[in-house]
Amino acid sequence: MKNKARDARFSAERATARQQGASLARAALTANARAIQRLLAQGADPNWRKTPEDPTALDLAADGGHLACAKLMLPQSKPETIANALRKAAQMARVDLLRALSPHCSDKTRVLDHQNALLAGFLRYHANQPQAISFLASLPGVLTPELANEAVFMMFRSPNPERMGNLDAISGLLPEEDFLDMMRCARAAQCERFLPQGIAREEAAALRQFWPTGHETATPGSTESFSAPARKPRWL
């Protein structure tokens, strides 16, 4: 009898949590701050999600750029919920949301959360993307040579001229020779992927073509070695 009563109470609590969580998600999606305040006061959980793959209410607020709604849910959000929302904000290039979410990251995972957010936003194109990348990359301990190397390789695996501003956002934060070495390696890897024969000649030509100014394109079949530009390229 006691077990049945306990199971019934547990089922009722789960049903209430589902109803409140779904209502909170709808309020976040529609930027209804008043409804969010009311639901939070009633015990709605901003960490709730229907399935592990579904977004939380905080994710929806970040994805929609609803800063005021996100701020209301931050005090009750778990570290993993905030980390997910941080990646969403980076993808949407919302610097205001990044600034609001960043201080609420867990002390244990703060740097890793910021690094994951930087990589999540790196391959997206948005008018404000370089500002979002610059904000994350300038935070203490975030932009390591290893992370920058991964970001550069990500860019060359999926080249898009519109996203070159993202590279520019990190280039000024790295030692010049480190950045140029990464560009050489990434471009050589791209050449090796598409031009398995005659790598040395084609790599030199491709690298020369990549720099926007100051170098002539190598002629086909040329064995002339590549020399790095005097300073880092700027895309903006």
N, C-alpha and C positions, 0 to 999 in steps of 0.2 A: 504493500500500500504506500509506504513511504517512498519506494523507488518510483512508483507511478506518478506520485505528486511531484517528485523532484524532476522527472523527465518532462512532465507537463510544463513545469515552471521554466525549465531550460529551453524547451521548444518555443514558449511564449517570448522569452528574452531574445532568442535568435530571430524570431519573426519581427520583433520590435526593432532590433538592430538593423535588419535588412531594410525595413521600411524607412527608418530614419536615415540610413546610409544612402539609399536611393534618392530620397528627397534632398539630402545635402548635395549629392552629385548633380542633380538637376538645377539646384540653386546656384552652384558654382558654374555650371555650364552657361547659365543665363545671366550671370553676374548679379544675382539677387542678394545683395549684402544683408538686407533686413531679414530675409528668410534664413540666411546662414546664421545670423546672431540668434534667432529664435530657436533653431534646431540644435545649435551647440548648447544653448542653455537647457534644452530638454534632454541632453545627453548623447546627441549624435556624434559619431566617431569619424573624424576626417581621414582616418587610416583605413576605413572600410572599403572593400572592393568586392564585387560580385564573384569574380574568379581571380586567381593569381595573375592572369593576363590582362585583366581590366584595369582602367585607371582609377585612382582615388579622386576624391573631390578636390584635393590640393593639386593633383596632376591636371585636372580639367581647368582649374583657375589659372594655373601657370600656362597651359597650352593656349588658353584664350586671352592671356595678357591681362587678367583681372587682378590688379595689384591689391586693391582694397579687400577683396574677398580672400585672397591668399593670406594677407596679414591677419585676418580674423581667425584663420585655422591654424596658424603656425604654433601657438602655445600648446596645442593639444596634439600636434603631429609628431610621430616617431621619427628617429633619425633616418631610417630607410625611406620613409615617405618623403621627407625633405630632400634626400639625395636624388630620388626619382624626379621630383618637381624641379630641382636644380638643372637636371639634364634637359627637361622640357623647356625651361626658360632659356637655356643656352641655344637650343635648336631654333627657338623663335626669336633669338637675338634681343631678348628683353633685358636690358641692362638694369632697369629699375627693379625688376623681379629678382635678378641675380644679387643685387645689393641687399634686398630684403631677406632673401633666403640664406645667403652665405653665413651670417652670424649665428644662425640656428643649427648649423651642421654639427654633428657630434665631434668633440675634440679628438677622439680616437681616429676618426676617418675623415677629418676635414680636408686634408690635402688630397687624399684619394678621391673624395667626392668632387672636388674642384677639377681634378685632372680628368675624371670621367666625363664631367660636364663639358670641359674644353674639347675633348675628342668628339663628343656627341654633336657639338655645334660646328665642328671644323669643316665638315663636308656639306653643310647646308649653305644655301645662298639667300641672303637677305640684305637689304640696304644697310642695316645696322650691324651686320654680322661681325665686321672687323672690330667695332667697339666692344662687342660682347666678348670676343676672343681676347682682346687686349686687357679687358678688366680681369678675366680669369687668369690669364698668363702672368699678370703683374702681382698676383697674390703670393704671399710668402711660400716658398717651397714648391710651387706648382709646376713651373716650366723648367723641367730638368732636361739635359741633353737627350736622354732616352725618350722622353715624351715628345720633344720637338722632332726627333728623328722619326718616330712613329707617325706624327702628324704630317710631316713632309711626304713620307711614303704613301700615306692615305691619299694625299692630294694627287700624286702621280699615278696611283692605281685607278683613279677616276678623274681624269683631267677635265677642267672646266674653267675657261678664262675668267668667268664672272666670279669665281671663288678665289682668285689670286690675291685679293685684298686680305684674305685670312692669313696667307703666308706673310704678307707685309706686316700684319699685326704682331707676329712673333719675331720677325727678323731683327728688329731693333733691340730686342731683349736678350739676344744671344751674342757671344763673341763672333766677330765677323768670320774668322777662319772656320769656326764650328759650323756656322750656317752654310758657308760655301761648300764645305765638305759634304754636308747632308744633301745639298742640291746636286752635287756631282754624283753621289752614290745613287740617289733616287732616280736621276735622269738616266744613269747608266743601266739601272735595273729595268727601267721602262724600255730602253733600247734593246737590251738582251731579250726581253720578253717578245718584242715584235720583230727584231732583226737578228736572228740567231747566227747569221753569217756576216763576216766583215765587221765585227763589233767595234774594233778600235777606230776605224775610219768613220763609221756611222755615228758612234758616240760623240766624236769631236764635232761633227756637223750638227747633231741634234742639240748639243750643249750650246754651241754658238748661236743657233737659232733661238734658243730659249731666252737669252739675255736680251732685253728690249732695245738697248742702244749700245754703241761703242765697239761692236764686233761685226765683221763681215761674215756671211755664211761660207763655210768651207765648200770648196768645189767637190763634186762627186769623185770618189777615188782618192782624195787627198789624204796623205798620211801625216799631215801637219798636226802637232800636238796641241791640245787645248790649254789656253792660259786663262786663269780666272780674271774677272773684271777687277778694277781697282777698288771698287766698293760694292756693297750689297745692292742688288736690283730693287727698285721700288715700283710697285704696281699701281699705287694710288696717286 
